[in-house]
Amino acid sequence: MKIATPPVKGQANKAVESLFTDLLKQPKGSVVIVSGKNSPQKVIEIRGLSEDDVLKRLFKNALNSTV
């Protein structure tokens, strides 16, 4: 995915965390970038959900989104 926010002072990283927080309907702080803070490729940690729950929620959002 691409984020429109420029990578200035961590703003793009915050946008990535916020996007996944909103998509997964999780509380603020539950999505954290654990690797790739200075790279276009990120590894994120999602606290409070199983991998299966994350995939289900992302898939559900993908089906409900319009292009």
C-alpha positions in Angstrom: 0.0 0.0 0.0 1.1 3.6 -0.4 0.7 6.4 2.1 0.3 9.9 0.8 1.9 11.4 3.9 5.5 12.5 3.3 8.2 10.7 5.4 9.1 13.8 7.4 9.6 13.6 11.2 7.9 10.2 11.4 4.6 11.5 10.0 4.4 8.7 7.4 5.0 6.1 10.1 2.3 7.6 12.3 -0.1 7.5 9.3 0.6 3.8 8.8 0.0 3.0 12.4 -3.2 5.1 12.3 -4.5 3.5 9.2 -4.1 0.0 10.6 -5.6 1.1 13.9 -8.7 2.4 12.1 -9.0 -0.6 9.7 -8.7 -3.1 12.5 -10.9 -1.1 14.9 -8.2 -1.2 17.6 -7.3 1.3 20.3 -4.6 3.8 19.7 -1.2 2.3 20.5 -2.1 -1.2 19.6 -0.4 -1.0 16.2 3.3 -0.3 16.3 6.0 -0.3 13.6 8.7 -2.7 14.9 11.0 -2.7 11.9 11.5 -0.4 8.9 10.9 3.0 10.5 13.4 4.5 8.0 12.4 2.3 5.1 9.4 2.0 2.7 9.0 -1.6 3.9 7.5 -1.9 7.4 7.0 -4.7 9.8 4.1 -3.9 12.2 3.0 -5.5 15.5 -0.7 -5.6 16.2 -1.4 -6.1 19.9 -4.6 -7.6 21.2 -5.6 -9.6 18.1 -4.7 -13.0 16.8 -3.2 -13.4 13.3 -6.4 -15.0 12.2 -8.5 -12.1 13.6 -6.2 -9.6 11.8 -6.6 -11.4 8.5 -10.4 -11.7 8.9 -10.7 -7.9 9.6 -8.5 -6.9 6.7 -10.3 -9.2 4.3 -13.7 -7.9 5.5 -12.5 -4.3 5.0 -11.2 -5.2 1.5 -14.6 -6.6 0.5 -16.4 -3.6 1.8 -14.1 -0.9 0.3 -14.8 0.7 -3.0 -12.1 1.8 -5.5 
